[in-house]
Amino acid sequence: MFQRVLTLFRDKIRLRQYLVSIHADEEMKDDDLSIYDVESCILTGAITERQKSEMSGEWKYVIRGHSIDGDTVFVVVKTKSVGKILIITVFREVRK
């Protein structure tokens, strides 16, 4: 459904044209994830949801993919006007 956007995100990851928010960095540490896990999620995953920010009107996308060790990981990403993407937050799937 969002294949064009996902292709853009993957291209930006491969070219290292991304920024990581402070929040995403903190969440990565809390969930014992590395930037390689985030890259893997975007490169292996699919967009599961698109959300519109009420404040800015910008679209952000939830990607469900896999970490390097195969765990399910979610990454929330949006495009930036500077030609990069911004990784907003990251989290592991909650296991029951």
Secondary structure as GFF3:
##gff-version 3
##sequence-region A 1 96
A	DSSP	alpha_helix	3	14	.	.	.	ID=ss1
A	DSSP	beta_strand	18	20	.	.	.	ID=ss2
A	DSSP	alpha_helix	22	30	.	.	.	ID=ss3
A	DSSP	alpha_helix	35	44	.	.	.	ID=ss4
A	DSSP	beta_strand	46	52	.	.	.	ID=ss5
A	DSSP	beta_strand	59	66	.	.	.	ID=ss6
A	DSSP	beta_strand	72	79	.	.	.	ID=ss7
A	DSSP	beta_strand	85	92	.	.	.	ID=ss8
###
